[in-house]
Amino acid sequence: MIVAANWKMNPELSVAAKLASDYCAASVAGVTRILFAPHPYLVPIGVRLEGSGILLGGQDCHPSAFGAHTGDVSTGMLRDCGASVVLLGHSERRADHGETSELVAAKAVQAFSSSLSVMICVGETLAEREAGNALATVLDQLAVSVPPTLPTTALTIAYEPVWAIGTGKVATAVEIAEMHLGIRGWLDEAGFDQTKILYGGSVKPGNAAEIFAVPHVDGALVGGASLIAADFDGICAAAAN
């Protein structure tokens, strides 16, 4: 099982440092923990994670190795800051910055060239689900976002229904099962049979066990709950069980 914390543009550094230290104080057997920290915090947070087994990740990267790209971060910079994985294609990047699946794929190729693993996010809006296009939307995103040359061990998929992110709403077990089964089928057919699929969207300690019991759910990408150490630890404990 994998449980990944996505801090997004949170919190201030003093709180982040304490939060990372609290993560390290918890011991969770059989669960891979990942922390996607804000880029300016990668080095100080990485120092606190040393020896904990928690993987450090970046929240985005540029598809070029270097160049005149003010404000962007290269995959080499992430690696040199201690990151081993990068989060790509999150719905907030797609919505706020107009990122396309083609751009996500280009970033994934560049990330792997810098020896980084990638976690690619996919998910449908409420309008797409209500129109009956949820699975088709996600499979279309996968088909374009995932480079066919990416090694299966270098890829993780995070399914996050856009309408459930930060809203308190959670897809039902049936909805999650249907989507993860569809994603699993696509991945297997595409040769990514070892790739794990995480669920994200208002995952909390109180609903984590039910979500993890759904077939083909290999863990969680956690947003708001990851900003409270006890909540993140509770989700990790549910994954361990």
Residue, then its C-alpha position, 0 to 999 in steps of 0.5 A: m500500500i502507498v499513502a501519499a501526502n500532498w500538501k499543495m500550497n500549505p503550510e508555513l515553514s514552521v508548521a511544515a517542519k513540525l508536521a514532517s517531524d511528526y510523520c517521522a515519529a510514527s512507524v508504519a509497517g508495510v506502507t510506503r509513505i510519500l510526501f509531496a512538499p511545496h518546492p521551496y520546502l524540499v531541502p529543509i523537509g528532506v533533512r527532517l525525513e532522513g532515515s524515516g523511509i518516507l519518500l520526498g516528492g515534488q508537486d510538479c516539474h517542467p518538461s525541459a531539462f533547463g532553460a529560460h523558464t522563469g518560475d519553473v522547476s526542473t526534474g534535475m532540481l527536484r532530484d538534487c533537492g532529494a526528491s525521488v518522485v514527482l506528482l503530475g497532472h493533478s486536477e488543480r494543475r490542469a484547471d488552474h494552469g491549463e495543463t493538458s494530458e500531452l504536457v503531462a506526458a512530456k513531463a513524465v518522460q523528462a522526469f524519468s530521464s532524471s531518475l524520478s518516478v512519477m505519480i500521474c493524476v486522473g479524474e472527472t468533473l461532476a458534469e462529466r460524471e453526471a453525463g455518464n462520461a466518467l470512465a471514458t474521461v479518465l481512460d482518455q486522460l490515461a491514454v494521453s498522459v501515460p507515455p508508453t515507454l515509461p517503465t511500469t515500476a516508475l509509474t503510479i496512478a492516482y484517481e481523484p474525482v475532481w468533485a470530491i477533492g477538498t469538498g468532503k464528498v467521497a465517491t461510493a465504494v461502488e463508484i470507486a470499484e468501477m473506476h479502479l477496475g476500469i483503470r486496472g484493465w487499461l493499465d494491464e492492457a497497456g503493459f503496466d501490470q505492476t502499476k499501483i492505483l491510488y484513490g484521492g478525494s477527501v480521504k480521512p481516517g474515518n473512511a480510509a478502511e472502507i476505501f482500502a477494502v475496495p478491489h484494486v485500491d492500492g493506497a491513497l493520495v491525501g490532501g487536507a487530512s495530510l496537514i494533520a499528523a494524527d489524521f495522516d497517521g490514521i490513514c496510514a494505519a488503515a492501509a497497514n491493516 
